[in-house]
Amino acid sequence: MPECETELRFKINGRVKGLSPRATKTIQVLNLGDHEKNNRALIEKRKQLSEVLLWRYYGDPSQGLEDDQEVLALLINELIQPQQGQLEPFAPIVINILQNWLRVCQ
């Protein structure tokens, strides 16, 4: 469903935000974690797994990644490549986060 890539905004803190009324309603109905009070466990798991994948590809998290357009683009290109025919778990979420950071940089 391509709407998942355009109507949902994932954040590094594990939360997800709907960019349309339909997406917001879906997040609420499926309890996908728009606030910590709504499915704290999923938010924390999403945060941890996204960070692990991101830092495995990037390295040191203390080096201002979100401000470096070139590195963001390289990471997106790396993560979007299937490994043995599949994207890594949580790669679409991390790609979404990186694309949002890239938009902010521009």
ROVEX-577134 format. One record per residue (C-alpha): x, y, z; residue number from 1. Coordinates in Angstrom, 3 decimals, decimal comma, always signed. Layout:
<rs>
          x          y          z     k
          X          Y          Z   NUM
...
</rs>
This chain:
<rs>
          x          y          z     k
     +0,000     +0,000     +0,000     1
     +1,876     +3,109     -1,211     2
     -0,101     +5,362     +1,140     3
     +2,032     +4,013     +3,995     4
     +4,990     +5,845     +2,503     5
     +3,204     +9,115     +1,792     6
     +0,585     +9,496     +4,533     7
     +2,550     +8,302     +7,560     8
     +5,509    +10,126     +9,085     9
     +7,667     +8,006    +11,359    10
     +9,885     +9,681    +13,930    11
    +13,153     +8,540    +15,493    12
    +11,442     +8,598    +18,913    13
     +9,253     +5,695    +17,751    14
     +6,032     +7,608    +17,243    15
     +4,073     +7,827    +14,021    16
     +2,046    +10,775    +12,747    17
     -0,762    +10,724    +10,195    18
     -0,446    +13,287     +7,415    19
     -4,055    +12,911     +6,289    20
     -7,325    +12,395     +8,155    21
     -7,431     +8,808     +6,850    22
     -3,923     +8,084     +8,129    23
     -4,643     +9,651    +11,518    24
     -7,770     +7,520    +11,879    25
     -5,850     +4,380    +10,851    26
     -3,173     +5,062    +13,466    27
     -5,840     +5,448    +16,144    28
     -7,902     +2,411    +15,099    29
     -4,879     +0,111    +14,800    30
     -3,236     +1,620    +17,904    31
     +0,043     +2,246    +16,079    32
     +1,443     +4,656    +18,652    33
     +0,760     +8,289    +17,951    34
     +1,350     +9,109    +21,661    35
     +3,223     +7,298    +24,434    36
     -0,063     +6,593    +26,211    37
     -1,199     +4,721    +23,099    38
     +0,860     +1,554    +22,810    39
     +4,048     +2,539    +24,629    40
     +5,541     -0,917    +23,997    41
     +5,210     -0,600    +20,207    42
     +6,647     +2,919    +20,243    43
     +9,664     +1,797    +22,269    44
    +10,242     -1,291    +20,106    45
     +9,977     +0,762    +16,897    46
    +12,426     +3,305    +18,334    47
    +14,976     +0,686    +19,381    48
    +14,845     -1,326    +16,158    49
    +15,002     +1,787    +13,984    50
    +18,007     +3,113    +15,900    51
    +19,817     -0,230    +15,705    52
    +19,347     -0,404    +11,940    53
    +20,249     +3,243    +11,433    54
    +23,420     +3,113    +13,507    55
    +24,492     -0,194    +11,957    56
    +24,636     +1,573     +8,597    57
    +25,807     +4,964     +9,831    58
    +28,042     +4,353    +12,814    59
    +28,415     +6,957    +15,540    60
    +25,016     +8,435    +16,496    61
    +26,634    +11,458    +18,146    62
    +27,722    +12,895    +14,775    63
    +24,807    +15,145    +13,613    64
    +23,462    +12,852    +10,907    65
    +20,206    +14,759    +10,441    66
    +22,055    +17,810     +9,039    67
    +24,155    +16,059     +6,377    68
    +22,176    +15,817     +3,119    69
    +24,803    +13,766     +1,310    70
    +25,051    +11,144     +4,049    71
    +21,258    +10,990     +4,375    72
    +20,927    +10,327     +0,633    73
    +23,627     +7,632     +0,769    74
    +21,946     +5,920     +3,713    75
    +18,565     +5,954     +1,971    76
    +20,120     +4,424     -1,154    77
    +21,813     +1,740     +0,941    78
    +18,721     +0,859     +2,972    79
    +16,413     +0,746     -0,045    80
    +18,444     -2,094     -1,613    81
    +16,948     -5,526     -0,876    82
    +19,220     -8,051     +0,818    83
    +18,514    -11,565     -0,473    84
    +15,316    -10,291     -2,088    85
    +13,973     -8,466     +0,983    86
    +14,444     -5,169     +2,740    87
    +15,798     -5,447     +6,244    88
    +13,182     -5,340     +9,008    89
    +12,248     -1,744     +9,834    90
    +14,149     -0,426     +6,792    91
    +11,004     +1,280     +5,397    92
    +10,516     +3,088     +8,718    93
    +14,144     +4,234     +8,851    94
    +13,962     +5,317     +5,201    95
    +10,838     +7,344     +6,053    96
    +12,658     +9,002     +8,979    97
    +15,703     +9,797     +6,817    98
    +13,560    +11,184     +3,989    99
    +11,828    +13,490     +6,467   100
    +15,208    +14,700     +7,764   101
    +16,331    +15,251     +4,173   102
    +13,233    +17,373     +3,448   103
    +13,994    +19,511     +6,501   104
    +17,601    +20,032     +5,328   105
    +16,564    +21,310     +1,906   106
</rs>
